[in-house]
Amino acid sequence: MVKTRRIKTIMKAKPTIEGAGVRLKRVFGYHEKELMDPFLLLDHFGSENPDDYMKGFPWHPHRGIETITYMIEGQVKHEDSLGNSGSIESGDLQWMTAGSGIIHQEMPHRSDDIMMGFQLWANLPSSSKMMHPRYQDIKSSEIPEIVREDGSSVRIICGKLDGTCGPVSEIVTDPEYMDVIVPPSKEFTHSVKKGHTVFVYVFEGEGYFDENMDRLIKSEHLVLFEDGERVVAKAKDKRLRFLLVSGMPIGEPIAWYGPIVMNNREELDLAFREYREGTFIKHS
């Protein structure tokens, strides 16, 4: 019999300020790093007021992690010290594997409408922390969307649903990343890998996320599931939209300060010393 995952923990996103003064909502971060393994941080950014986000994220380093930026509405321009540049626009995604080190900046483009998106940080195991950096820049048109008979629609960024695979590939922690919309009063189910960390983050509507249907999860709340083989979601009286994310836990020590995540304090100190001395970048 297939075991449906039950709710383990519920977290509410909290307002914070990051970068050069960007107002956003921190869904989880440093204090939840062991609980959410292999994921480190999830930020939900968005506002109709450009003053909340225009200061952006000026030049800063990353090592030992992956940053995943998914734009719902708006545009963010990025460039790095290796000469890469581009923009992430509505519906686009960038999966950046920092590996041994990247220095980059991400600067929002002013919009007359709402600007909204998410940035997820995923850890890398010790065997991959010093790998060659790389980008997977995925345009909105490259992300397949599955519409089921009940009207549920799913954008598959990474992973597989109903035989269709997302465009992001070759990620060490075997993740899934999907943008799910469930119509009012309808139910969505999805098989997940046993032993993987699985969570959903609701950012529109409200709904239920286990078989008992006894806890209503509202917008800007995250549900972390217990172990099992599938997840279930049922919308209430409005459409429900959420991110569905899963990944294989790494189970290694974490030494984390700012934008760099390593396995011990010595590696962390070395990374910051190399950054100060100008020897941080290892691969072009």
Summary of the structure (lengths in Angstrom):
residues: 284
radius of gyration: 18.5
end to end distance: 49.9
largest distance: 57.9
contacts: 939
relative contact order: 0.20
helix: 9%
strand: 50%
